[in-house]
Amino acid sequence: MPAGVIRDLLDTASAFESGFRGDELSGRLVANLFFENSTRTRCSFEVAASRLGARSINLGASGSSVAKGESELDTALQLDAMGVDAIVVRSSVNGMPARMAERCTAPIVNAGDGRHEHPSQALLDLLTIRSRLGRLDGLRVAIVGDIANSRVARSNIYGLEAMGAHVVLVGPPGMVDESFAGLGPEGRTTVSHDLDSVIPEVDVLMMLRIQRERGAASPIPSDYRVSYGMTRERADALRPDQWLMHPGPVNQGVEIDPEVLRSFPRSLIEAQVSNGVLMRSAILLRAIARS
């Protein structure tokens, strides 16, 4: 996704902060196909469609013919044939949204595919950072945790670098290795296994959930919280201009201590949830308007 498109989406989402007309997508129909479990992403796409005046069809694997053996692609093709205006899809299969886009007339919105990408999460993260810090260009962002299994990390690396930020990936060697260095479009991404040495250098700390469902190390390394978690002690030592993020849900006491999650004054985690509706509204508006 070019930087210009990212910037346009950020600007559209920011404009929604002042409210919705409620008829931007009046009469349009959005199909939400969530073949993996989701709360934040699925609900925010549903709320976004409603705020824009569109209606939603919501299907999961257990409530569709996928449970009878129909493929995810065939399910999308059936809805496309019914004339829906956009299809939002989450799949455990890498590349499934792209395969659907090749076959369907309706625009396909990727709501997360396997270990590959999670574009709408990265875009709402960019919106959250820009809204609070005023810019993205030149910022330094640490993405901490299970990088190897994280589609959120991959999309954020791309989006942050495209907008001029610098990314450092932090985690134990089993969760991030040197193959991730230079992964972004500008080649600036670096890798570290020492969180405490990285913290003083960054503006934002984005903690990631350990992805047990996608093959993360099990059990979690016994020293993970001590070495890579946002403990109360680490949070108390952060500068007043440093911010904390997490895409959710949080493994409390592992990635972030419960008391930090409840009371850290520079947490952007709730803002990420709120901004999810704004950004996914911008995504739906662009996808359908250009179809």
C-alpha positions in Angstrom: 0.0 0.0 0.0 1.6 3.3 -1.1 2.3 6.0 1.5 -0.2 8.3 -0.3 -3.0 5.8 0.2 -2.1 5.3 3.9 -2.1 9.1 4.4 -5.5 9.4 2.7 -6.9 6.7 4.9 -5.5 8.3 8.0 -6.9 11.7 7.0 -10.4 10.2 6.3 -10.4 8.3 9.6 -9.3 11.5 11.5 -12.2 13.4 9.9 -14.7 10.9 11.3 -13.6 11.9 14.8 -16.1 14.8 14.5 -18.9 12.4 13.7 -20.6 10.5 10.8 -23.3 11.7 8.5 -24.8 8.2 8.8 -25.6 7.9 5.1 -22.1 7.7 3.5 -22.8 4.1 2.6 -26.6 4.1 2.8 -28.2 1.1 1.0 -24.9 -0.8 0.8 -24.3 -4.3 2.1 -21.1 -5.5 3.7 -20.5 -9.3 4.3 -18.2 -10.1 7.2 -16.6 -13.5 6.8 -14.7 -14.4 10.0 -13.3 -17.9 9.7 -11.2 -17.2 12.8 -12.4 -16.0 16.2 -12.4 -12.3 16.7 -14.0 -9.7 18.9 -12.3 -6.3 18.3 -11.9 -6.6 14.6 -15.2 -8.2 13.8 -17.2 -5.9 16.0 -15.5 -2.7 14.8 -16.2 -3.6 11.2 -19.8 -4.2 12.1 -20.0 -0.9 14.0 -18.2 0.9 11.2 -20.7 -0.3 8.6 -23.6 0.7 10.8 -22.1 4.2 11.4 -21.9 4.7 7.7 -25.5 3.6 7.1 -24.6 0.2 5.6 -26.0 -3.2 6.6 -24.0 -6.2 7.5 -24.2 -9.9 6.9 -22.0 -11.7 9.5 -20.8 -15.3 9.0 -18.3 -17.5 10.7 -17.1 -21.0 10.0 -19.6 -22.6 12.4 -22.6 -20.7 10.9 -21.8 -21.1 7.2 -21.5 -23.9 4.7 -17.8 -24.1 5.5 -18.9 -26.4 8.4 -20.3 -28.7 5.7 -17.1 -28.7 3.7 -17.5 -25.7 1.4 -14.2 -23.8 1.0 -13.7 -20.3 2.3 -13.2 -19.1 -1.3 -16.5 -20.7 -2.5 -18.3 -19.0 0.4 -17.0 -15.7 -0.7 -18.0 -16.4 -4.3 -21.5 -17.2 -3.3 -21.9 -13.9 -1.4 -20.3 -12.1 -4.4 -22.9 -13.6 -6.7 -25.6 -12.3 -4.3 -24.3 -8.8 -5.0 -22.8 -7.7 -1.7 -20.9 -4.4 -2.0 -17.8 -5.5 0.0 -16.5 -8.7 1.7 -14.4 -8.4 4.9 -12.5 -11.6 5.5 -10.5 -13.1 8.3 -8.8 -16.4 7.6 -6.2 -18.7 9.1 -4.9 -19.3 5.5 -2.0 -17.0 4.3 -3.1 -15.2 1.2 -6.8 -16.2 1.3 -8.0 -12.6 0.9 -5.8 -12.1 -2.2 -7.2 -15.3 -3.7 -10.7 -14.0 -3.1 -9.9 -10.7 -4.7 -8.7 -12.4 -7.8 -12.1 -14.2 -8.2 -14.7 -11.8 -6.7 -16.2 -8.7 -8.2 -16.9 -7.1 -4.8 -13.8 -5.5 -3.1 -12.2 -7.8 -0.5 -11.0 -6.3 2.8 -8.3 -8.2 4.6 -9.2 -8.5 8.3 -6.2 -10.8 9.0 -4.8 -13.8 7.2 -2.7 -16.4 9.0 0.7 -15.2 9.9 0.7 -12.9 6.8 -0.9 -9.5 7.3 -3.4 -7.5 9.4 -3.6 -4.2 7.5 -6.6 -2.6 9.3 -4.9 -3.2 12.7 -1.7 -1.5 11.5 -3.6 1.4 10.0 -5.5 2.0 13.2 -2.2 1.8 15.1 -0.8 4.4 12.8 -3.9 6.6 13.4 -3.5 6.2 17.1 0.1 7.2 17.2 -0.4 10.1 14.8 -3.4 11.4 16.8 -1.5 11.4 20.1 2.0 12.3 19.0 1.1 14.5 16.1 3.3 12.7 13.5 4.8 9.5 12.3 7.8 10.6 10.4 11.0 10.2 12.4 9.4 8.4 15.4 11.0 5.3 16.8 8.7 2.4 17.6 9.6 -0.8 19.4 7.4 -3.9 18.5 7.9 -6.3 21.4 7.1 -10.0 21.6 6.1 -12.9 19.3 7.2 -11.3 16.0 7.6 -14.6 14.2 3.9 -15.5 14.5 2.4 -11.9 14.3 0.6 -10.6 11.3 0.1 -7.4 13.3 3.9 -6.9 13.4 4.4 -7.5 9.7 1.7 -5.0 8.7 3.0 -2.4 11.2 6.6 -2.8 10.0 5.4 -1.9 6.5 3.1 0.9 7.5 5.4 2.6 10.0 8.4 2.5 7.6 6.2 3.8 4.7 5.3 6.8 6.8 8.9 7.5 7.9 9.1 5.9 11.3 11.9 3.6 12.5 11.1 0.2 13.8 13.0 -2.1 16.2 11.8 -5.6 16.8 12.4 -7.0 20.3 11.9 -10.5 21.6 13.6 -13.8 22.5 15.6 -15.4 19.7 12.9 -18.0 19.3 10.3 -15.3 18.5 12.4 -12.9 16.4 15.7 -13.5 14.6 18.0 -11.5 12.3 16.0 -12.6 9.2 13.5 -9.8 10.2 16.1 -7.1 9.9 15.5 -4.8 7.0 12.1 -6.3 6.4 10.2 -3.1 5.8 10.0 -1.2 2.5 12.7 1.3 3.5 15.0 -1.4 5.0 15.3 0.4 8.4 13.9 -2.3 10.7 16.4 -3.6 13.2 16.3 -6.5 15.7 17.2 -6.7 19.4 16.9 -9.3 22.1 17.4 -6.8 24.9 14.3 -4.8 25.8 15.9 -2.7 28.5 18.5 -1.4 26.2 15.9 -0.4 23.6 13.4 1.3 25.8 15.4 4.6 26.2 15.7 4.9 22.4 12.0 4.7 21.5 8.9 6.9 21.5 6.3 4.0 21.5 6.3 0.5 22.8 3.9 -1.8 21.1 3.6 -5.0 23.0 2.3 -8.1 21.2 0.3 -11.1 22.3 2.1 -14.4 22.3 0.3 -16.3 19.5 -0.3 -19.8 20.9 -2.9 -20.5 18.3 -0.4 -19.9 15.5 2.4 -22.1 16.8 4.1 -19.9 19.3 6.6 -21.4 21.7 4.8 -23.5 24.3 5.1 -23.2 27.1 5.9 -19.5 27.2 9.6 -19.0 28.2 9.8 -18.9 31.9 11.7 -15.6 31.9 9.4 -13.9 29.3 7.8 -11.5 31.7 11.1 -10.6 33.4 12.9 -10.1 30.1 10.2 -8.8 27.8 7.1 -7.9 29.7 5.9 -4.4 30.6 6.2 -4.9 34.3 5.2 -2.3 36.8 8.9 -1.4 37.3 9.5 -0.8 33.6 6.3 1.2 33.3 7.3 3.4 36.2 10.7 4.1 34.6 9.3 5.2 31.2 9.7 8.9 30.3 6.7 11.2 30.3 6.9 11.2 26.5 6.8 7.4 26.0 3.6 5.6 25.1 2.3 2.0 25.5 0.3 0.0 23.0 -1.1 -3.5 22.5 -3.5 -4.8 19.8 -5.3 -7.1 22.3 -6.3 -9.3 23.9 -3.5 -9.1 26.5 -2.1 -12.1 28.3 -2.0 -10.3 31.6 1.0 -10.9 33.7 3.0 -12.0 30.7 3.1 -9.2 28.1 1.7 -6.5 30.5 1.3 -6.6 34.2 -2.4 -6.3 35.3 -1.8 -3.1 37.3 -0.1 -1.5 34.3 -3.0 -2.4 32.1 -5.5 -0.9 34.5 -3.7 2.4 35.4 -0.8 3.3 33.2 -1.5 7.0 32.3 0.1 6.9 28.8 -1.6 3.7 27.6 -3.1 4.0 24.1 -4.8 0.6 24.3 -8.3 1.9 24.7 -7.7 4.6 22.0 -6.7 1.7 19.7 -10.1 0.1 20.1 -11.9 3.4 19.6 -9.8 4.2 16.5 -10.6 0.8 15.1 -14.1 2.0 14.2 -12.8 5.2 12.6 -10.1 3.5 10.5 -12.4 0.6 9.5 -15.0 3.1 8.5 -12.4 4.9 6.3 -11.4 1.5 4.8 -15.0 0.5 3.9 -15.7 3.9 2.5 -12.7 3.8 0.2 -13.2 0.1 -0.8 -16.8 0.6 -1.8 -16.5 4.0 -3.3 -13.7 2.8 -5.6 -15.5 -0.5 -6.6 
